[in-house]
Structures are given as structure tokens and as C-alpha cells.
């Protein structure tokens, strides 16, 4: 199968590209190479004859039409998005532009490609729209998100992703575009751009800097190892039923403070510093509109497609810490470009 992957130089996208190439698929990576994208994420596959890169913004319809015509993909896996909640609080416009307008433009390009000729209209083509559990809002102490949970986004980021989900579904219902959707829980693992919780904790702990924890650290997330997610996404794009959505979770709930303490303990074990890293934990002002808890019910994808996570949270965190310790040039290059692990998302809070 030839896959057109948008955002393939990003964290999750690059994991999908690497896994797809390893599974024997051909991949066309469409990426605008914005701040969180990193071509180094794809060094392992860059010279593979089944891999192609197109430096294209998904808002550029003419460029997308050219890419579709040149490569004739069998499926689209749409991962390109602005994804950091804190950044969306400070600057929501980019999220509206990329996540909503960009998705609309890509859907229209895919619709034109798929239905533009008699030959293509009869092909087994599909458009896989990849999203987040954050579109469902927040949970209390009990319950889990299912595929039928009402949408209730609470941040500019999650609202923009909710809108893109609705666009994808509507293009399936109105125009017959063969759409399948998935919503995932919090990803973590190698190649994670250092602005999200886990890489920030690792790098601050390594440098002996304060480790910021929002509020009291009681917010709960379901943690999904990125390689497991990549495998799930390839399962959905190849086997998922058209018109359906699938929730993908790691079955690994933990509070933020639990995650931070586990990482500190791993750092003390794997890179001793002479004093416990927990001393660096600093509770800071909470994020505006911070959702209390996310949890995924992934029974549908297990029952229908046979996928389940294979990496436990303990094993995934150990692998992740080891990767950052063993791949210092990767994150040092990001820091040298000017990224200093600064706190974002406080403008709305004054």
C-alpha cells in the first residue's frame, strides 16, 4: 500500500512512517517542517526507495493536487496539526488555520483525487483522520471516553481538532469520501519534541533545573507509547471500517505528579546525579482550562481489529528515558536552535 502521511516529520507522524516502511508499505511524507518537525526523526528511512518526501503545507491546495497526481496514494493518514495546548492558549490563530483550514484543504484535495477520474473512483482508497481524546473534554473520577462520547473541547487546540473531526466525518457523509477516524490518548516516547510533559521532565532533571508541575499535579492522563500508537494507526488505515471511529489508548492512567516522580526515579537509577531528582519538582500556576482527567475505552479497536497496547507504562517510561540519555545530539540540536523549555500558555491567565 502507498500511504500519504501528513506531518510525517513530527513525533507521531515519524513513528508511523518508520513503522510503515518496516512493514513494507511505500510512504509519501507531506510536511511543512514547522518548529516541531525534525527531518532527523526519519534518518533511518530517508534513503529507502519506498520513502518520498514532499515539503508542502497542507493549506496549499495547488501543491497538494500536484502531490496526489504525482504519487497516486492508496490512502491518506492525516496527522499534520498544531498540537500543543499551551501554544494554543497564547496563539489560537495558528491552530484554527492549520487544524481547520488545513484539514478542509486536504479533504478537498483528496476528494478531487479520489473522485476525479473513473479509475480512481473505483479504487479502494481511504482517508484516515487522526485526532485526540481531548475533543471529548474532561472526565470526573470515574468513566472513560467511548466513540460515542459527546464532544466538549475546552482549549483552543482541542476545539480546532474537534472541528477537523467534524469536517472529516461530514466529507464522508456528504461526498462519500471513504473516511475513517481515530482518537488517541497522550502519546510519549522517543523523538518527542521537548515541550510536552515527559521530555521536559527528562531534560530538566538531566540539567539539574526546576521541574515545573502544573497546579498540584493531580490531572490524570491515559499514556500511550508512540510505537504502539503507530501500530494501531496502521491497523486502522488498513482494516478499519469506513465511516467508523476508533479510540486508541494505552490502558495506563496516571496523574502528572506520578509520571514526574517515576521519571525522577528512573533518572536517579540510569544517570545518577548525587542527589534525588525529586528535589527539583516545583509546583507552578495551573494552565487555564486544564482538563482534570482523560481515560480511553479502547474495547472497540480490540474487538474489531485485534489491536491492544504491548508496552506497559513502566517499560515505556524506561525506554523513553534511555532514548533521551543515548541520543543527546538530537535534543541538543533543538536547544541550539533557540528552544529553551520555556513555559507557555500563561497569557490568558494574566
C-alpha positions as CSV (number, residue, x, y, z in Angstrom):
1,X,0.0,0.0,0.0
2,X,1.2,3.5,-0.7
3,X,0.4,5.9,2.1
4,X,0.4,9.7,2.0
5,X,1.3,10.7,5.6
6,X,0.8,14.4,6.5
7,X,3.1,15.6,9.3
8,X,5.4,12.7,8.9
9,X,8.4,14.5,10.3
10,X,6.7,15.1,13.6
11,X,6.6,13.0,16.7
12,X,3.8,10.6,16.0
13,X,4.0,11.0,12.2
14,X,7.6,9.9,12.1
15,X,6.8,6.9,14.2
16,X,4.1,6.0,11.7
17,X,6.5,6.5,8.7
18,X,9.2,4.3,10.3
19,X,6.7,1.6,11.2
20,X,5.0,1.7,7.8
21,X,8.3,1.4,5.9
22,X,9.4,-1.5,8.2
23,X,6.0,-3.2,7.3
24,X,6.7,-3.0,3.6
25,X,4.4,0.0,2.7
26,X,5.5,2.9,0.5
27,X,5.2,6.3,2.1
28,X,4.9,9.9,0.8
29,X,5.7,12.2,3.7
30,X,4.0,15.6,3.3
31,X,5.3,18.1,5.9
32,X,5.7,21.9,6.1
33,X,8.6,21.4,8.5
34,X,7.3,23.8,11.1
35,X,9.1,24.2,14.5
36,X,8.2,20.7,16.0
37,X,9.1,18.8,12.8
38,X,12.5,17.3,12.5
39,X,13.9,15.5,9.4
40,X,16.4,13.8,11.7
41,X,13.4,11.7,13.0
42,X,13.5,9.9,9.7
43,X,17.2,9.3,9.2
44,X,16.5,5.6,9.5
45,X,14.3,5.5,6.4
46,X,15.4,8.6,4.4
47,X,17.4,6.6,1.9
48,X,14.8,3.8,1.5
49,X,13.4,3.5,-2.1
50,X,9.9,3.3,-0.7
51,X,10.1,6.6,1.0
52,X,9.5,10.0,-0.6
53,X,9.4,13.5,1.0
54,X,7.3,16.5,-0.2
55,X,7.9,19.8,1.5
56,X,4.3,21.0,1.3
57,X,1.9,22.9,3.6
58,X,-1.5,21.3,3.8
59,X,-3.1,24.7,3.3
60,X,-1.6,24.9,-0.2
61,X,-4.2,23.3,-2.5
62,X,-2.2,23.5,-5.7
63,X,0.8,21.8,-4.1
64,X,-1.5,19.1,-2.7
65,X,-3.0,18.5,-6.1
66,X,0.4,18.1,-7.6
67,X,1.4,15.6,-4.8
68,X,-1.7,13.4,-5.3
69,X,-1.2,13.4,-9.1
70,X,2.5,12.6,-8.9
71,X,2.3,9.8,-6.2
72,X,-1.2,8.3,-6.5
73,X,-1.5,7.1,-2.9
74,X,-3.9,4.4,-1.8
75,X,-4.6,6.1,1.5
76,X,-4.1,9.3,3.4
77,X,-3.1,9.3,7.0
78,X,-3.7,12.9,8.2
79,X,-1.5,13.7,11.3
80,X,-0.3,17.2,10.5
81,X,-1.5,19.6,13.2
82,X,-0.6,22.2,15.7
83,X,-0.8,20.2,18.9
84,X,0.5,22.0,22.0
85,X,-2.3,23.2,24.3
86,X,-0.1,25.9,25.9
87,X,0.7,27.3,22.5
88,X,-2.9,27.3,21.5
89,X,-3.7,29.4,24.6
90,X,-1.1,32.0,23.7
91,X,-1.8,32.0,19.9
92,X,-5.0,30.2,18.8
93,X,-5.0,31.6,15.2
94,X,-2.3,29.2,14.0
95,X,-4.4,26.3,15.3
96,X,-7.5,27.5,13.5
97,X,-5.5,28.0,10.3
98,X,-3.7,24.7,10.3
99,X,-6.1,22.3,12.0
100,X,-9.3,23.5,10.5
101,X,-8.4,25.3,7.2
102,X,-5.6,22.8,6.5
103,X,-7.8,19.8,7.1
104,X,-10.5,21.3,4.8
105,X,-8.0,21.9,2.1
106,X,-6.6,18.4,2.4
107,X,-10.1,16.8,2.3
108,X,-10.9,18.7,-0.8
109,X,-7.7,17.7,-2.5
110,X,-8.3,14.1,-1.5
111,X,-11.9,14.3,-2.8
112,X,-10.8,15.7,-6.1
113,X,-8.1,13.0,-6.4
114,X,-10.4,10.1,-5.4
115,X,-13.4,11.1,-7.5
116,X,-11.6,13.0,-10.3
117,X,-11.5,10.1,-12.7
118,X,-13.4,6.9,-13.3
119,X,-10.4,4.8,-12.5
120,X,-9.8,6.4,-9.1
121,X,-13.4,6.5,-8.1
122,X,-13.5,2.7,-8.1
123,X,-10.3,2.2,-6.2
124,X,-10.0,1.1,-2.6
125,X,-9.0,4.5,-1.3
126,X,-9.4,5.8,2.2
127,X,-8.8,9.0,4.2
128,X,-7.7,8.3,7.8
129,X,-8.2,11.4,10.0
130,X,-6.1,11.1,13.2
131,X,-7.2,13.1,16.3
132,X,-7.1,13.3,20.1
133,X,-9.2,12.3,23.1
134,X,-9.1,15.9,24.2
135,X,-12.0,16.7,21.9
136,X,-14.3,15.0,24.5
137,X,-13.4,17.4,27.2
138,X,-12.8,16.3,30.8
139,X,-13.9,13.3,32.9
140,X,-14.6,13.1,36.6
141,X,-13.1,10.5,38.8
142,X,-14.8,7.6,37.0
143,X,-15.8,6.7,33.5
144,X,-14.0,6.5,30.1
145,X,-14.3,8.1,26.7
146,X,-16.0,5.9,24.1
147,X,-16.5,6.6,20.4
148,X,-20.0,7.9,21.2
149,X,-19.0,10.4,24.0
150,X,-20.3,13.9,23.1
151,X,-17.7,16.4,22.1
152,X,-16.9,19.1,24.7
153,X,-13.5,20.6,23.9
154,X,-12.1,23.0,26.5
155,X,-9.0,24.5,24.9
156,X,-8.4,26.3,21.5
157,X,-6.3,23.2,20.5
158,X,-9.0,20.6,21.3
159,X,-11.7,22.8,19.8
160,X,-9.7,23.1,16.5
161,X,-9.3,19.3,16.5
162,X,-12.9,18.7,17.2
163,X,-13.8,20.9,14.2
164,X,-11.4,18.9,12.0
165,X,-13.0,15.7,13.2
166,X,-16.4,17.0,12.2
167,X,-15.2,18.1,8.8
168,X,-13.8,14.7,8.1
169,X,-17.0,13.0,9.1
170,X,-19.1,15.4,7.0
171,X,-17.0,14.8,3.9
172,X,-17.7,11.1,4.3
173,X,-21.4,11.6,4.8
174,X,-21.9,14.3,2.2
175,X,-19.5,13.4,-0.5
176,X,-19.0,9.7,0.1
177,X,-15.2,10.2,0.7
178,X,-14.1,6.9,2.4
179,X,-13.2,8.3,5.8
180,X,-12.1,6.5,9.0
181,X,-11.3,8.4,12.2
182,X,-9.3,7.7,15.3
183,X,-8.9,9.5,18.6
184,X,-5.8,8.7,20.8
185,X,-4.7,9.3,24.4
186,X,-1.5,11.1,25.4
187,X,1.5,9.8,23.4
188,X,5.0,9.6,24.7
189,X,8.3,8.0,23.7
190,X,11.4,8.7,21.5
191,X,11.7,11.7,19.3
192,X,9.1,13.7,21.3
193,X,9.7,17.4,20.8
194,X,10.7,18.9,24.2
195,X,7.7,21.0,25.0
196,X,5.4,18.3,26.4
197,X,5.5,17.0,30.0
198,X,7.7,13.9,29.7
199,X,10.6,15.2,27.6
200,X,10.5,18.5,29.7
201,X,10.9,16.5,32.9
202,X,13.7,14.3,31.5
203,X,15.7,17.2,30.2
204,X,15.2,19.5,33.2
205,X,16.1,16.6,35.5
206,X,19.2,15.9,33.4
207,X,20.3,19.6,33.6
208,X,19.5,20.0,37.3
209,X,16.8,22.6,36.6
210,X,13.5,23.0,38.3
211,X,10.8,20.6,37.0
212,X,7.6,22.5,36.7
213,X,4.3,20.7,37.6
214,X,1.0,22.5,36.9
215,X,-1.2,23.0,39.9
216,X,-0.8,20.1,42.3
217,X,-0.1,17.6,39.5
218,X,-3.4,15.7,40.1
219,X,-4.5,15.8,36.4
220,X,-4.9,12.3,35.1
221,X,-4.0,11.1,31.6
222,X,-4.0,7.7,29.8
223,X,-0.5,7.2,28.5
224,X,0.1,5.6,25.1
225,X,3.6,4.6,23.9
226,X,4.1,6.1,20.5
227,X,5.2,2.9,18.8
228,X,2.1,1.2,20.0
229,X,0.0,4.1,18.6
230,X,1.8,3.9,15.2
231,X,0.9,0.2,15.0
232,X,-2.7,1.0,15.9
233,X,-2.9,3.6,13.2
234,X,-1.6,1.3,10.5
235,X,-4.2,-1.3,11.7
236,X,-7.0,1.3,11.4
237,X,-5.9,2.5,8.0
238,X,-5.7,-1.0,6.6
239,X,-8.5,-2.8,8.4
240,X,-10.8,-0.1,9.9
241,X,-14.4,0.1,8.7
242,X,-15.2,3.1,6.5
243,X,-17.3,5.7,8.4
244,X,-16.3,4.4,11.8
245,X,-14.1,6.0,14.5
246,X,-11.8,4.1,16.9
247,X,-10.5,5.2,20.3
248,X,-6.8,4.2,20.9
249,X,-5.5,4.2,24.4
250,X,-2.6,2.8,26.4
251,X,-4.7,1.5,29.3
252,X,-2.2,3.3,31.6
253,X,-3.8,6.0,33.7
254,X,-1.5,8.1,35.9
255,X,-1.5,11.6,37.4
256,X,1.0,14.0,36.2
257,X,2.8,14.0,39.5
258,X,3.1,10.2,39.4
259,X,4.7,10.5,36.0
260,X,7.1,13.1,37.1
261,X,8.2,11.1,40.2
262,X,8.6,7.9,38.1
263,X,10.9,9.7,35.7
264,X,12.9,11.2,38.5
265,X,13.4,7.7,40.0
266,X,14.5,6.4,36.6
267,X,16.9,9.3,36.1
268,X,18.4,8.6,39.5
269,X,18.9,5.0,38.5
270,X,20.1,5.4,35.0
271,X,22.1,8.7,35.3
272,X,22.9,9.3,39.0
273,X,23.4,12.9,40.0
274,X,24.4,12.6,43.6
275,X,21.0,13.9,44.9
276,X,17.4,12.8,44.2
277,X,15.8,14.5,41.2
278,X,12.6,14.8,43.1
279,X,14.1,17.8,44.9
280,X,13.7,19.7,41.6
281,X,9.9,19.3,41.5
282,X,8.3,22.8,41.6
283,X,4.5,23.3,41.6
284,X,3.6,26.2,39.3
285,X,0.4,28.1,38.3
286,X,-2.0,25.8,36.6
287,X,-2.9,26.0,32.9
288,X,-6.1,27.9,32.1
289,X,-9.0,25.4,31.5
290,X,-6.8,22.4,32.4
291,X,-8.9,19.2,31.9
292,X,-8.9,17.1,35.1
293,X,-8.9,13.6,33.6
294,X,-8.8,11.7,30.3
295,X,-9.3,7.9,30.0
296,X,-9.9,5.8,26.9
297,X,-12.2,2.8,26.4
298,X,-10.4,1.0,23.6
299,X,-12.6,-2.1,23.6
300,X,-13.9,-1.4,20.1
301,X,-10.5,-1.5,18.4
302,X,-9.6,-4.6,20.4
303,X,-12.8,-6.4,19.4
304,X,-13.0,-5.3,15.8
305,X,-9.3,-5.0,14.7
306,X,-7.4,-7.1,17.3
307,X,-5.1,-4.3,18.4
308,X,-4.1,-3.7,22.0
309,X,-1.1,-1.9,23.6
310,X,2.0,-4.0,24.0
311,X,4.2,-1.7,26.1
312,X,3.4,-1.1,29.8
313,X,3.8,2.4,31.3
314,X,6.8,1.3,33.4
315,X,8.6,-0.2,30.4
316,X,7.7,2.7,28.1
317,X,9.0,5.3,30.5
318,X,12.2,3.3,30.9
319,X,12.7,3.1,27.2
320,X,11.9,6.8,26.8
321,X,14.4,7.9,29.4
322,X,17.1,5.6,28.0
323,X,16.5,7.1,24.5
324,X,17.0,10.7,25.6
325,X,20.1,9.7,27.5
326,X,21.5,7.9,24.5
327,X,20.5,10.5,21.9
328,X,21.8,13.7,23.2
329,X,22.7,15.2,19.8
330,X,19.1,15.0,18.8
331,X,17.7,17.2,21.5
332,X,20.8,19.3,21.9
333,X,20.4,20.4,18.2
334,X,16.8,21.5,19.1
335,X,18.1,23.6,22.0
336,X,20.8,25.1,19.9
337,X,18.0,26.4,17.5
338,X,16.7,28.5,20.4
339,X,14.2,26.3,22.1
340,X,14.8,26.7,25.9
341,X,12.0,24.7,27.5
342,X,10.2,28.0,28.4
343,X,6.7,27.9,30.0
344,X,3.9,28.9,27.6
345,X,0.1,29.3,28.0
346,X,0.1,32.0,30.7
347,X,-1.2,34.9,28.6
348,X,-4.8,34.1,29.3
349,X,-4.1,33.8,33.0
350,X,-2.6,37.2,33.2
